[in-house]
Amino acid sequence: MTTKHRILTAYSGTTYRDALLSMRGHQLTIVSAFGKSTDEIFLLRTLAEQNRRLTFIVGTQNCFTSPEFIEAGAKLAAELKNFEFVVDFRVPDSIHHKLTLISPGTVILGSSNFTKRGLGGQTDLMGTFADADMFASVTTDLKRIRRQVGVLAAGASGFDAALRHYRKKALAVGAIEHQKRIAGANTNPFKRGTTKNVTLSQWLISDEATPLWAFAYTRDLDPEEKTAAKEIRAEKSLGRGTGSLTTYSPEGKVFDGLFLDVSCIVAKRPRIWPSKVVTSGEFRGTRIVFGKRQPANAFGFVATPEEIKKLADLALRYSESWLTVAQMRKALGITGPTPLQ
C-alpha cells in the first residue's frame, strides 16, 4: 500500500491551520489535548460551515484547557446542528491526543494542539497520512475513549455539572502557571536580545492568557486596620527585610498566592502591580494580607495607561474575585476573533 504524506509546520509552506482551512465537504474529527483561547472557536465555526460534519474532542490534562474555551465550544454546538463538542473531563486520565481525521481515510497527527501556537507550527509538527488502515484504527480508539465515564458531549446529562467542578480546578492551576512564569520556567535562556513587552490586549488574545485574582482598593488602611497589621507583624515575626511589603485588608476571606494589586486611591490615575502574598492573619476581626509586589511583567504583560484604566474599572466591580479572560477582553473592547494566521 502506498502512503501519501506531508509535513505541516510554519517552515514547510503549509501549517496545520492552513491544512484544516483547505478542507471542504468532509466529515472531520479534531482531537486536541487542550484548548485555550475562544478565538479558536471562530475557527471551529468556519470548519463546521465548510464541511458536512465536525466533531471536536478536547482533553483536560493538568487543567490546561480554559473553562471559557469549553463554554464557547458548548455554545457553538448548541447553535450548529453539524457540530459536536466533546470534553474529556477525567483530568489526570484525560486524552493527550493531537490529531484530525478527514473522511474518507486521511489522518493528521503529531504534536500540535488546537491553539494559536500549535496551529501556527512554530514549535510543533504535524504529519498528514492518506492511510485507510490508520484512519480505521484511530477511529476505533476514539470510539473507545468516548465510552469512558467522564467523556461528555455538550448538552449531555452531567456536562454542566462536570464543567462547574472543572472550573474550580482550572482556576487553581492558572495561579500555579503564574508562579512558574515568575520563576522563569517560560523563559528561553538561549534567546538573545531584549524582548518587546507584550501589552495586556496582546496577552489576552494569546495562548498565555489566564484569569487573574484582583484586589482593588480606593483608600489607605484606616487606624483599626493599621493596628491589626502591626499586631500581626509582631505575631508573625515580620522584622527586618519586610519593610517593602504592602498591606491589604480584604472584606472577604484572606487570600493566598499571586494576585493583581489595583490601587485606585488616585481615581484618575489608577496603578496596577502583580503581587504575591507573603503571609496573612486576623486580629480582633480585622483580616490582613501582606504582599510583595513583583516585576511589572510578572503575569506576562505590561499594560498601557489606557489599559490600566479599563482594567482598574473592572477590578473595582469584581474586587476579591477572579477576573476571567472573557471579562477582561470585554472591558478592553476585544470583541471579535483575531486574524487567522
C-alpha positions in Angstrom: 0.0 0.0 0.0 1.3 3.4 -0.9 1.0 6.1 1.8 0.8 9.7 0.7 2.1 12.1 3.4 3.4 15.6 4.0 4.7 17.6 6.9 2.9 20.7 8.4 5.0 23.3 10.1 5.5 27.1 9.9 8.5 26.3 7.8 7.2 23.7 5.4 4.9 26.1 3.4 1.7 24.7 4.9 0.7 25.0 8.6 -1.8 22.8 10.5 -4.2 25.7 10.3 -3.7 26.0 6.5 -4.4 22.3 6.1 -7.6 22.5 8.1 -8.9 25.5 6.3 -8.4 23.8 3.0 -10.9 21.1 3.9 -14.3 21.4 2.1 -17.3 19.0 2.2 -15.7 16.4 4.5 -16.6 14.8 7.8 -13.9 15.9 10.3 -12.9 14.8 13.8 -10.4 17.1 15.5 -8.8 16.0 18.8 -6.6 18.2 21.0 -5.0 17.7 24.4 -6.2 21.2 25.4 -7.7 24.4 24.1 -7.1 27.9 25.4 -8.4 31.0 23.5 -12.0 31.5 22.5 -10.6 32.8 19.2 -10.1 29.1 18.1 -13.9 28.7 18.5 -14.2 31.0 15.5 -12.0 28.6 13.5 -14.2 25.7 14.6 -17.2 27.6 13.3 -15.5 28.1 9.9 -14.6 24.5 9.7 -18.1 23.4 10.6 -19.6 25.7 7.9 -17.2 24.4 5.3 -17.8 20.7 6.0 -20.6 18.1 6.3 -19.9 17.4 9.9 -17.3 18.4 12.6 -16.6 16.6 15.9 -14.2 18.3 18.3 -12.8 16.4 21.3 -10.7 18.2 23.8 -8.8 16.9 26.9 -8.2 18.5 30.3 -4.9 17.1 31.5 -3.3 19.5 34.0 -6.4 21.6 33.7 -4.7 23.5 30.8 -8.0 23.8 28.8 -9.7 27.0 29.8 -13.2 26.8 31.1 -14.1 29.7 28.8 -13.0 27.7 25.8 -15.3 24.9 26.9 -18.2 27.3 27.4 -17.7 28.8 24.0 -17.5 25.4 22.3 -20.6 24.2 24.0 -22.5 27.3 23.0 -21.4 26.8 19.3 -22.5 23.1 19.5 -26.0 24.3 20.6 -26.1 26.6 17.6 -24.8 24.4 14.8 -26.5 21.1 14.0 -23.5 19.6 12.3 -21.0 20.4 15.1 -20.4 18.2 18.2 -18.2 19.4 21.0 -16.9 16.7 23.4 -14.8 17.2 26.6 -12.8 14.5 28.4 -13.2 15.8 32.0 -11.1 13.0 33.5 -8.2 15.5 34.1 -5.2 13.2 35.0 -6.5 10.4 32.8 -7.7 12.6 30.0 -6.7 12.2 26.4 -3.5 13.7 25.2 -4.1 13.1 21.5 -3.4 15.7 18.8 -4.9 14.7 15.5 -7.5 15.2 12.9 -9.5 12.5 10.9 -10.6 13.6 7.5 -13.1 11.3 5.7 -12.8 9.0 4.0 -9.2 8.0 5.0 -6.8 10.7 5.9 -5.1 11.3 9.3 -3.2 14.3 10.5 -1.3 13.7 13.7 1.7 15.0 15.6 2.5 17.4 18.4 0.1 20.4 17.7 -2.7 21.3 20.0 -5.7 23.3 18.8 -4.1 26.6 19.9 -2.6 29.6 18.2 0.9 28.2 18.7 0.0 24.7 17.7 -2.0 25.7 14.6 0.8 28.0 13.6 3.5 25.3 13.7 6.4 27.4 15.0 7.3 24.8 17.6 5.2 21.9 16.6 5.0 19.4 13.7 2.1 17.5 12.2 2.1 14.8 9.6 -0.6 14.1 7.0 -1.1 10.5 6.1 -3.5 9.1 3.5 -3.8 5.7 5.1 -7.2 3.9 5.4 -5.9 1.4 7.9 -4.6 4.1 10.2 -7.8 6.0 9.8 -9.8 2.9 10.9 -7.5 2.2 13.8 -7.7 5.8 15.2 -11.5 5.8 14.7 -11.8 2.7 16.8 -9.6 4.2 19.5 -11.7 7.3 19.7 -14.9 5.3 20.0 -13.3 3.5 23.0 -12.4 6.8 24.6 -15.9 8.2 24.1 -17.4 5.3 26.0 -15.4 6.2 29.2 -17.1 7.8 32.2 -16.3 11.5 32.3 -16.1 12.0 28.5 -19.2 14.1 27.7 -20.7 15.9 24.7 -22.0 19.4 25.2 -25.7 19.2 26.0 -25.4 15.7 27.5 -26.6 14.9 31.0 -23.9 15.8 33.5 -21.9 18.1 31.2 -22.8 21.3 33.1 -22.0 19.8 36.5 -18.7 18.5 35.2 -17.8 21.9 33.9 -18.6 23.6 37.2 -16.3 21.2 39.0 -13.6 21.5 36.4 -13.7 25.3 36.6 -12.6 25.3 40.3 -9.6 23.2 39.5 -8.6 25.2 36.5 -8.5 28.5 38.4 -6.1 27.0 40.9 -3.9 25.7 38.1 -3.9 29.2 36.5 -2.4 30.6 39.7 0.3 27.9 39.5 1.1 28.9 35.9 1.7 32.5 37.1 4.1 31.2 39.7 6.0 29.2 37.0 6.3 32.4 34.9 7.8 34.3 37.8 10.3 31.5 38.5 11.4 31.8 34.8 10.0 28.4 33.7 8.7 30.1 30.5 12.0 31.9 29.6 14.3 30.7 26.9 17.8 31.1 28.4 19.4 30.9 25.0 17.3 33.6 23.4 19.5 36.7 22.9 18.4 40.3 22.9 15.6 42.1 24.6 12.0 41.0 24.1 9.4 43.7 23.4 6.9 44.0 26.2 3.5 42.4 25.5 0.5 44.7 26.1 -2.5 43.5 28.1 -4.5 43.4 24.8 -1.9 41.2 23.1 -1.7 38.9 26.1 -5.5 38.5 26.2 -5.5 37.1 22.7 -2.6 34.7 23.2 -2.5 31.2 24.5 -0.9 32.5 27.7 -4.0 34.4 29.0 -5.4 33.1 32.2 -7.8 34.6 34.8 -6.4 37.0 37.4 -7.3 37.3 41.0 -7.8 41.0 41.7 -7.7 43.1 44.9 -8.8 46.7 44.2 -9.0 49.5 46.8 -9.7 53.2 46.9 -8.1 54.2 50.2 -5.2 53.6 52.5 -5.6 51.5 55.7 -7.7 53.0 58.5 -6.3 53.2 62.1 -8.0 50.0 63.1 -6.5 48.1 60.1 -3.1 49.6 60.8 -3.3 48.4 64.4 -4.2 44.9 63.2 -1.4 44.9 60.7 1.1 45.9 63.5 -0.1 43.2 65.8 0.0 40.5 63.0 3.5 41.7 62.0 4.7 41.1 65.6 2.8 37.7 65.8 4.4 36.6 62.5 7.8 37.9 63.5 8.0 40.1 60.4 11.1 42.1 61.2 13.9 43.5 59.1 13.7 43.0 55.3 10.0 43.1 55.2 9.5 46.9 55.1 8.8 46.7 51.4 5.7 44.5 51.9 2.4 46.1 51.0 -0.5 45.6 53.4 -4.1 44.9 52.4 -7.3 44.4 54.4 -9.8 42.3 52.5 -13.5 42.4 53.2 -13.9 38.7 52.5 -11.6 35.8 53.3 -7.9 36.3 53.3 -6.4 35.0 50.1 -3.1 33.5 49.0 -0.8 33.2 46.0 -0.4 35.7 43.2 -2.9 38.4 42.6 -3.3 41.7 40.8 -2.8 44.7 43.2 -5.1 47.5 41.8 -4.6 50.9 43.6 -7.4 53.3 42.8 -6.5 55.7 45.6 -5.9 58.4 42.9 -9.1 57.8 40.9 -7.9 59.5 37.7 -4.6 57.6 37.8 -5.0 54.0 38.9 -2.0 51.8 39.2 -1.6 48.0 39.0 1.1 45.6 40.1 1.5 41.8 40.1 1.8 40.9 43.8 2.4 37.8 45.8 1.0 37.0 49.3 3.8 36.5 51.8 1.6 35.9 54.9 -1.8 36.8 56.3 -3.7 36.8 59.6 -6.5 38.2 61.6 -6.6 40.5 64.7 -9.9 41.3 66.5 -11.9 40.5 63.4 -9.8 42.5 61.0 -8.2 40.5 58.3 -4.8 41.5 57.0 -2.7 40.3 54.0 0.9 41.1 53.5 2.1 41.0 49.8 5.3 41.6 47.9 4.9 43.4 44.6 6.5 41.6 41.7 8.1 42.9 38.4 5.7 44.7 36.2 5.7 41.9 33.6 5.3 39.1 36.0 2.0 38.0 34.6 3.4 38.1 31.1 2.2 41.6 30.0 2.8 45.3 30.7 -0.4 47.2 30.5 -0.6 50.6 28.8 -2.0 53.6 30.7 -5.4 53.2 28.9 -5.5 49.5 29.5 -4.8 50.1 33.2 -7.8 52.5 33.5 -10.1 49.9 31.9 -8.7 47.0 33.9 -9.0 49.1 37.2 -12.6 49.9 36.5 -13.3 46.1 36.0 -11.3 45.2 39.2 -13.3 47.7 41.3 -16.5 46.0 40.3 -15.2 42.5 40.9 -12.6 43.0 43.6 -11.5 40.0 45.7 -12.5 37.6 42.9 -11.3 36.2 39.6 -11.3 38.4 36.6 -11.9 36.0 33.7 -10.2 36.3 30.3 -13.7 37.0 28.8 -14.4 39.8 31.3 -11.0 41.4 30.6 -11.4 41.2 26.9 -14.8 42.8 27.0 -13.6 45.6 29.3 -10.8 46.4 26.8 -13.2 46.2 23.8 -11.8 43.0 22.3 -15.0 41.5 20.9 -14.1 39.6 17.8 -11.6 37.0 16.6 -8.0 37.8 15.9 -6.8 37.1 12.4 -6.4 33.5 11.5 -2.7 33.4 10.9 
